[in-house]
Amino acid sequence: MTDLTPGFTGSPLDRADHLRNDPDAVAAAARDPRARLLLLDGIDPRLDERGLLAWGDMAEAPAETPLALLGLIGGAPRFAPIVRPAGAERSPALFRLLDALPASEAATFAAARSLISWHARHRFCANCGAPTAPFRAGWGRHCAVCGTEHFPRVDPVVIMLAEHGSGADARVLIGRQPSFPAGRYSALAGFVEPAESIEEAVARELFEEAGVRAVAVRYVASQPWPFPSQLMIGAIAQVANDRITLDEKELEEARWVTRADVAAAMAGDPAALFLLPPRYAIAHTLFARWLAGA
Amino acid sequence: MTDLTPGFTGSPLDRADHLRNDPDAVAAAARDPRARLLLLDGIDPRLDERGLLAWGDMAEAPAETPLALLGLIGGAPRFAPIVRPAGAERSPALFRLLDALPASEAATFAAARSLISWHARHRFCANCGAPTAPFRAGWGRHCAVCGTEHFPRVDPVVIMLAEHGSGADARVLIGRQPSFPAGRYSALAGFVEPAESIEEAVARELFEEAGVRAVAVRYVASQPWPFPSQLMIGAIAQVANDRITLDEKELEEARWVTRADVAAAMAGDPAALFLLPPRYAIAHTLFARWLAGA
């Protein structure tokens, strides 16, 4: 994984969509001697001695717990237990672990994590209120009362660098949420709303949060974010003004930084103006791509 | 609207997010003498004598129907009634109407339509099964029993032209679903799943549906699709092979077409090999952008 590669991408999983609708095929996959079960600590990944995701025998599946067929790796079925989360959803230990995990391993974990979180928060039918049950090998829930089929939710989020000026004089806008670790700044971000394009969501969020007006938006890269299940859509927006009007409910500070400032942060220079987001976050990728000319 | 502009974009609405969380401000907006109510036929748009969206007085709001604050146009509040749909959701008449409606008007309608459809399908709490009620001026539902806040769902969908070859020799893949009108072909498409990037979803769908292997994916454009609430993400994928292996559950036919073939379809040539999707669908935009060099 380089700074230019989005985190949580590159899983070797073949999602094997053709198997999911065939309960006999899913049952056969679970009996396949090559089948493996993702091992978890609560809903966090467990690692093996190589620092990769740990997999166990299907017999290690917890009792009374439905299984999701994540897909196939090298033709061998891979399952995850649809456990019920207990306690804090995101621990500092999880993020230290993600710092060390290859993006492709994190991507495989992400599929399990997003599914587990979705099942936990969607045990009832939004259409009629009745309890629902997993179907399609864990990739959906079905309501036996009204017949509605529910599918895992993916929430698109735009995350963007506002860019003012061009070439060597260009600067980008970084912002701090109060919850960030000391010194950390990132790109601005927000959920795409119904009836918005990506470009419109980028422009709306930049104006709402910082008062800057986007005049041109260019897509850069995307990644999934499995806490619980966002699709992060990374962009750079050329903006018309550099006067910042801060939405203090969203950000405690925002400032313009130069290529030299971002390069110093990327190099880990102790004199850098700010600390970058971790490499597995697409904001990191955005900064790296901007330095590389995106 | 040109062939290069995505449909359902360019609404003049200022979504006025700052008002939504303030019930007093929303009530004041509803009493504002400039406030207007979107007029609907069922859940389809009603048009005025100019062929634009029809708006009425707030007094025309149906009884016992909650209102959504769509936002502001020129500083004046615009509301839509959160009606309960009855009967067929998408009529041929609706699509004829969309053919004639400017994209910016369709975009304003789309916000109302997606919200109305979401409320209708999410009257109960997915977390505990209790009935929920609208909050945040119609941009969410709240469960008074377990406290969960629910927000309108937006489902990201990738839609893409597979491209084989380059320059004057390039060809793109078009496909037909059995439900399409006679002669109509389109780009391939599919929902982004949990733990996938846009680029990974494009590659997976092209391989699942047509057996072609994407080697490079370039983002082109996006649009919302309000039936009920998709974010359509348009891309072109250079593929390594041109041998098609059709998934006959998804497509009844797929074929490669040249720039001349697409240009003939775009020009409405009666001898064209195929009929394009309507201009308000992003597949149309994708074909136009490809011809223009995207």
Contacts between the chains, C-beta under 8 A, distances in Angstrom:
chain1	res1	chain2	res2	distance
A	6	B	197	6.2
A	8	B	195	6.7
A	8	B	197	7.8
A	9	B	197	4.9
A	9	B	199	7.7
A	9	B	200	6.3
A	11	B	195	7.3
A	15	B	193	6.9
A	15	B	204	6.5
A	17	B	208	6.0
A	18	B	208	7.8
A	107	B	195	6.3
A	110	B	194	7.5
A	110	B	195	3.9
A	111	B	193	8.0
A	111	B	194	6.2
A	111	B	195	3.8
A	113	B	195	7.7
A	114	B	194	3.6
A	114	B	195	5.3
A	115	B	194	6.1
A	118	B	194	7.0
A	121	B	126	6.5
A	121	B	127	5.7
A	121	B	148	7.8
A	122	B	126	4.3
A	122	B	127	7.4
A	123	B	126	7.2
A	123	B	127	7.1
A	123	B	129	7.9
A	124	B	124	6.4
A	124	B	125	6.4
A	124	B	126	5.5
A	124	B	127	6.8
A	124	B	128	6.3
A	124	B	129	3.6
A	125	B	124	6.4
A	125	B	126	7.6
A	125	B	129	7.5
A	126	B	121	6.4
A	126	B	122	4.3
A	126	B	123	7.2
A	126	B	124	5.5
A	126	B	125	7.6
A	126	B	126	4.7
A	126	B	150	7.8
A	127	B	121	5.7
A	127	B	122	7.4
A	127	B	123	7.1
A	127	B	124	6.9
A	128	B	124	6.3
A	129	B	123	7.9
A	129	B	124	3.6
A	129	B	125	7.5
A	129	B	129	4.4
A	129	B	130	6.9
A	129	B	131	6.8
A	130	B	129	6.9
A	131	B	129	6.8
A	139	B	193	7.7
A	148	B	121	7.8
A	150	B	126	7.8
A	151	B	191	7.5
A	152	B	193	7.2
A	152	B	194	4.9
A	153	B	153	5.9
A	153	B	155	7.8
A	154	B	155	6.8
A	154	B	156	5.7
A	154	B	191	7.8
A	154	B	192	5.5
A	154	B	193	6.9
A	154	B	194	5.7
A	155	B	153	7.8
A	155	B	154	6.8
A	156	B	154	5.7
A	156	B	156	4.6
A	156	B	231	5.1
A	191	B	151	7.5
A	191	B	154	7.8
A	192	B	154	5.5
A	192	B	231	5.7
A	193	B	15	6.9
A	193	B	111	8.0
A	193	B	139	7.7
A	193	B	152	7.2
A	193	B	154	6.9
A	194	B	110	7.5
A	194	B	111	6.2
A	194	B	114	3.6
A	194	B	115	6.1
A	194	B	118	7.0
A	194	B	152	4.9
A	194	B	154	5.6
A	194	B	224	6.8
A	194	B	226	7.2
A	194	B	229	4.8
A	195	B	8	6.7
A	195	B	11	7.3
A	195	B	107	6.3
A	195	B	110	3.9
A	195	B	111	3.9
A	195	B	113	7.7
A	195	B	114	5.2
A	195	B	224	4.6
A	195	B	226	5.8
A	195	B	229	7.6
A	196	B	224	5.8
A	196	B	231	7.7
A	197	B	6	6.2
A	197	B	8	7.8
A	197	B	9	4.9
A	197	B	221	7.7
A	197	B	222	4.5
A	197	B	223	5.3
A	197	B	224	6.2
A	197	B	231	7.7
A	198	B	222	4.1
A	198	B	231	7.2
A	198	B	233	7.1
A	199	B	9	7.7
A	199	B	222	6.7
A	200	B	9	6.3
A	204	B	15	6.5
A	208	B	17	6.0
A	208	B	18	7.8
A	219	B	219	4.0
A	221	B	197	7.7
A	221	B	199	8.0
A	222	B	197	4.6
A	222	B	198	4.1
A	222	B	199	6.7
A	223	B	197	5.3
A	224	B	194	6.8
A	224	B	195	4.6
A	224	B	196	5.7
A	224	B	197	6.2
A	226	B	194	7.2
A	226	B	195	5.8
A	229	B	194	4.8
A	229	B	195	7.6
A	231	B	156	5.1
A	231	B	192	5.7
A	231	B	196	7.7
A	231	B	197	7.7
A	231	B	198	7.2
A	233	B	198	7.1
A	233	B	233	7.9
